[in-house]
Amino acid sequence: MSIASIRFFMEPMRSLGFADIAADPGDYKSIGSSVDHPVRMYELHNFTDVNLVFSIDGVDDHFPLEPDGYKVIDIATNKSNDNGWYLGQGTYFYVKPLDPLVVPTSGGVYLCIAYGN
């Protein structure tokens, strides 16, 4: 019995600095460009000095992240190439301050995307 292997790849890291996050703090800002491949795993880092909230549709709040916090979401690392869950190609990640009256004054956010084939 042959086991198909899935090769692991990373897209270029995306980032957004504190000044861009602080501008219009009630509005979501895109963290770089949309993803180029179906996402199997992603990692977000909040290196700012405030609580932030993230979204994958730019409208709804999906999860918060505290200062110097990070989140790793492993969607489909152990699945085959042709089935399983993926975050769709073309998805954008968005961020804004959790409290629009408390904006970051240093750092930034960083997004790392993993995909496979």
N, C-alpha and C positions, 0 to 999 in steps of 0.2 A: 504494500500500500504506500503510495507516494503522498507526501504532505506538501501542499503548495506553500511556498514562502512568500511573504509580503515584504517588500523592500521599504525601508524607512527613509523619508526625505523631510527636509525643513525648508519652509519658505523664508525669504529674508525677513528679519525682525522688523516690526512696525513700532513706532513710538509717537508720543505726543507730549510736548513740554508743558510745564505748569502754567505759563502765560497764556497758551492757547486754551487750556482747560478753564482758566479763570475768566477769560473773555466771555461775556454773556453767560454767566454761571447757571442760569435756568435752562439753557439749551444744551442738548447733546452735541458733542463734537466727534467726528470720525477719527479713529486711531489708524491713520494711514489708509491705504487702498483696500479694496475688497479682496477676499481670499481667492487665490488662483486655482485651488484644487479642493475637492471634498475633504473636509477636515476630520481627521481621526482623533487628534489630541491638540489641545491648546493650553498655553500657560500665560497668565496675566500677572504683571507686577505693578504695584502701586508704590512708587518711590517718592510720592509727594508727601506733604506734611498734613494732609487732611483726609477725612473719609470721602470716598468716591463711590458712585453708583454706575454700573455698567449695563449696557443693553445690546442686543443683537438685532433690534429693529429700529432703534433711534426714537422710539415713542414710549415704550413700556420699560419700567425699571425691572431688571432681571436679577441682579445681585449686587450687594455692597462689598467694598473691600477697604479695610482700615489702612492707615499709613504704614508703610514698609511691609504690607501684606502681599500675599500672592495666592493665586488659585490655579490649580491644574485640573483640567477636565479631560478625562480619558474616555472618549466616546466609543471608539471602535478599534482599539489597538489589537484586540484578540479575535477579531472577526475576519472572515475571508474577504477577498476582493470584490465579490459580486453580491454580497448581502450584508445586512447589519446596519447600524445607525451611523450616520455621517452628518456633519454640519455642512450645508450646501455651499458649493462653489459660488462665488459672487457675494457671499455674506460680508457685511461690514460689522465691525465692533465699534461701539460708541461709549463715551464716558462724559460724566458731568459731576460737579460736587454734590454730595448727598444733601448738604444744606447750602442753598444758593447764597446765603449770607456769610459762609465760611469758605473762602477760596484758597487754593494752594499758593504758596509763595516760594516754593522750591521744588526741584525734582521733576518727575514726569512719570508716564505710564509706558509699559513695554509689553508687547504682544508677540508671542512665539507660536508658530503654527506648524504642526506635524501632519504629514499625509503619507500615504503608502500606495504602492501598486505592485 
